[in-house]
Amino acid sequence: MSLERVIREITIILDGGINMIGFVSPSHAIPQMKIIINILEFLGYQPVKVYNTNGYDKLETIQSLDGIIDVYLPDFKYMDHFLAKEYSDAADYPDVSAKALKEMYRQKGAALHLSDNGTAESGIIIRHLLLPGQFENSRKVLQFIAEEISPKLHISLMSQYYPSPGVSCHPFLNRPLKHEEYKEVVDEMNNLGFFNGWIQELDSRHNYRPDFNRKHPFEK
């Protein structure tokens, strides 16, 4: 799309009553994202700007967004370097993401500010997806957040992992979560002092699975 069309499509949505704009996995398109934000502000729009990321962002990238982004929505997938390499081909994910998260916290603090209708206006929400058989990784993720950043942060603990056909032979990823292993992580979250955020129901994997055989896979 041309820049003009992008701005036109966004402003149509904003004019319809939506006061939020989300940039999903935008790490490779930061210059374009900033241009879009600048043009919207020039046109008189002030939407809440959400940076939705897998967490694998350079520190310098997050530093450059200070004063621009309202809500950070990062994943924090791994504190285990082997898993990061095995599952995402990014052995340095724990180190890179830890620095990025600390910078997000420096900018926003632990508080999550909400609008009158309950939507986020400023702050951080950290997502962590529990993987089958990987309690220790999840424990280290939560421990790092609690001890190195703040237990006051809002955590979204997710149980929605489901095995796709491509991992049917994998020794860990070939099954959904078990009740006891998910409970173990939830208990650890409570033990570390987290009290803000959300915990998915264990059967959430049935609710958040897109059907890519449909024209609109994310719609029920």
C-alpha distance (Angstrom), angle and dihedral (degrees) to the residues before:
residue distance angle dihedral
M1 . . .
S2 3.77 . .
L3 3.79 117.8 .
E4 3.79 89.2 -112.5
R5 3.79 91.9 56.6
V6 3.81 92.5 46.2
I7 3.80 90.8 53.9
R8 3.79 91.5 45.6
E9 3.81 93.1 51.4
I10 3.80 91.6 47.8
T11 3.79 95.2 47.9
I12 3.82 91.0 50.0
I13 3.82 88.3 58.1
L14 3.80 93.2 44.2
D15 3.80 91.1 48.8
G16 3.79 87.7 53.4
G17 3.79 91.1 66.2
I18 3.81 103.4 -88.8
N19 3.81 110.4 127.9
M20 3.79 99.3 -174.3
I21 3.79 134.7 79.0
G22 3.79 121.2 -165.4
F23 3.78 126.2 -160.2
V24 3.82 109.7 -157.8
S25 3.83 119.5 -154.6
P26 3.82 89.7 -18.2
S27 3.82 99.0 158.3
H28 3.81 93.2 113.0
A29 3.82 93.6 47.4
I30 3.80 104.7 46.7
P31 3.84 95.4 130.3
Q32 3.81 91.4 52.8
M33 3.82 91.2 45.4
K34 3.80 91.4 53.2
I35 3.80 91.4 48.8
I36 3.81 90.8 52.3
I37 3.80 91.5 49.4
N38 3.81 92.4 47.8
I39 3.80 92.7 50.4
L40 3.79 92.5 48.1
E41 3.79 90.4 51.6
F42 3.81 90.6 47.6
L43 3.80 88.0 53.9
G44 3.80 90.4 52.7
Y45 3.82 99.9 -101.8
Q46 3.80 119.9 136.1
P47 3.82 105.8 -178.8
V48 3.79 122.8 166.5
K49 3.80 104.4 -97.0
V50 3.82 115.7 -140.5
Y51 3.80 123.2 -165.1
N52 3.83 105.4 -155.8
T53 3.79 108.2 -170.4
N54 3.79 143.3 161.0
G55 3.80 86.8 -127.3
Y56 3.80 95.9 -112.6
D57 3.80 95.3 118.4
K58 3.77 129.2 136.9
L59 3.78 114.2 -111.2
E60 3.79 89.6 -123.2
T61 3.80 90.5 55.9
I62 3.79 93.3 55.5
Q63 3.81 91.5 43.5
S64 3.80 89.2 55.7
L65 3.82 89.9 57.3
D66 3.79 95.8 58.6
G67 3.80 107.7 130.4
I68 3.81 92.3 10.8
I69 3.81 105.6 72.8
D70 3.81 120.0 62.1
V71 3.81 101.3 -173.2
Y72 3.79 127.2 27.6
L73 3.80 114.8 -156.3
P74 3.82 105.5 -177.4
D75 3.77 131.9 166.3
F76 3.77 117.3 -133.9
K77 3.78 102.0 -160.9
Y78 3.77 108.1 164.0
M79 3.78 146.3 20.9
D80 3.80 88.7 169.9
H81 3.81 111.2 88.0
F82 3.79 93.1 -160.0
L83 3.80 92.7 54.4
A84 3.80 90.8 45.8
K85 3.80 89.3 54.9
E86 3.81 94.9 41.2
Y87 3.81 98.0 46.7
S88 3.82 104.0 26.7
D89 3.82 105.1 18.0
A90 3.80 88.8 -122.6
A91 3.79 111.0 111.2
D92 3.81 90.8 173.9
Y93 3.83 93.2 55.6
P94 3.85 94.1 108.2
D95 3.80 92.9 52.8
V96 3.81 96.7 41.4
S97 3.80 94.7 45.2
A98 3.81 93.8 44.9
K99 3.81 90.6 58.1
A100 3.80 91.7 45.8
L101 3.82 92.4 50.3
K102 3.79 92.4 49.2
E103 3.79 89.8 52.9
M104 3.80 91.9 49.0
Y105 3.80 88.0 52.1
R106 3.82 91.3 48.5
Q107 3.79 88.7 55.5
K108 3.80 99.9 41.5
G109 3.79 109.7 18.6
A110 3.80 122.0 -148.2
A111 3.81 100.3 -63.5
L112 3.80 120.2 102.2
H113 3.79 110.4 -152.1
L114 3.80 116.1 -152.5
S115 3.78 133.7 -162.0
D116 3.80 122.4 -124.0
N117 3.81 89.4 -92.0
G118 3.79 93.1 51.9
T119 3.81 101.5 -103.4
A120 3.79 120.7 133.9
E121 3.80 116.0 -99.2
S122 3.80 101.5 171.0
G123 3.79 137.0 3.2
I124 3.80 143.0 48.6
I125 3.80 133.8 -61.8
I126 3.82 114.4 -173.1
R127 3.79 117.5 -156.5
H128 3.79 124.1 -155.7
L129 3.79 123.5 -176.1
L130 3.79 113.2 -155.1
L131 3.81 112.9 -136.1
P132 3.81 124.4 -151.3
G133 3.79 113.5 -90.7
Q134 3.81 93.9 3.8
F135 3.80 104.9 105.4
E136 3.79 92.7 135.6
N137 3.80 92.0 57.3
S138 3.81 91.2 50.6
R139 3.79 91.0 46.4
K140 3.81 90.9 53.3
V141 3.82 91.5 46.9
L142 3.80 92.3 52.9
Q143 3.79 92.6 41.2
F144 3.80 91.6 53.2
I145 3.80 92.4 50.7
A146 3.81 92.9 46.9
E147 3.81 97.2 44.5
E148 3.80 103.7 29.8
I149 3.81 100.6 35.3
S150 3.83 118.3 10.0
P151 3.84 139.2 -59.7
K152 3.81 86.7 -142.5
L153 3.80 91.9 73.6
H154 3.80 118.8 109.1
I155 3.80 111.1 -106.8
S156 3.78 126.2 -165.2
L157 3.81 105.7 -157.3
M158 3.79 107.8 -163.2
S159 3.79 129.6 -157.5
Q160 3.80 96.8 174.9
Y161 3.81 97.1 110.7
Y162 3.80 112.5 129.9
P163 3.82 128.1 177.6
S164 3.78 114.6 -109.5
P165 3.82 121.1 -154.1
G166 3.80 90.4 -101.4
V167 3.81 92.1 69.3
S168 3.81 98.2 41.3
C169 3.82 90.6 119.5
H170 3.79 97.4 42.2
P171 3.83 113.1 115.8
F172 3.83 93.6 -133.5
L173 3.80 109.6 14.7
N174 3.81 95.1 53.0
R175 3.81 93.8 85.9
P176 3.82 140.4 47.1
L177 3.79 122.7 -109.3
K178 3.76 120.4 -72.0
H179 3.79 120.4 -128.7
E180 3.80 93.9 -120.7
E181 3.81 95.6 50.9
Y182 3.79 92.8 48.0
K183 3.80 90.9 48.1
E184 3.80 88.7 51.6
V185 3.80 91.1 57.8
V186 3.81 92.9 44.3
D187 3.81 89.2 51.6
E188 3.80 90.2 49.5
M189 3.80 89.9 50.8
N190 3.79 89.8 54.3
N191 3.80 92.7 44.6
L192 3.81 90.6 54.5
G193 3.79 90.5 56.6
F194 3.79 102.4 -108.0
F195 3.79 111.3 155.4
N196 3.81 103.9 158.7
G197 3.77 124.9 76.8
W198 3.78 143.2 32.5
I199 3.81 137.7 -59.6
Q200 3.78 116.8 -157.6
E201 3.77 121.3 -134.3
L202 3.79 110.9 -104.9
D203 3.81 93.1 -115.7
S204 3.82 92.1 55.2
R205 3.80 90.0 111.5
H206 3.81 86.8 78.5
N207 3.82 91.9 56.1
Y208 3.80 103.2 45.3
R209 3.79 101.6 45.9
P210 3.81 113.1 117.2
D211 3.79 117.3 -141.6
F212 3.79 104.4 -136.7
N213 3.79 91.1 -172.5
R214 3.81 87.7 73.0
K215 3.79 126.9 79.3
H216 3.81 89.2 -123.2
P217 3.83 103.0 32.8
F218 3.80 96.1 179.2
E219 3.79 95.5 53.6
K220 3.80 122.0 86.8
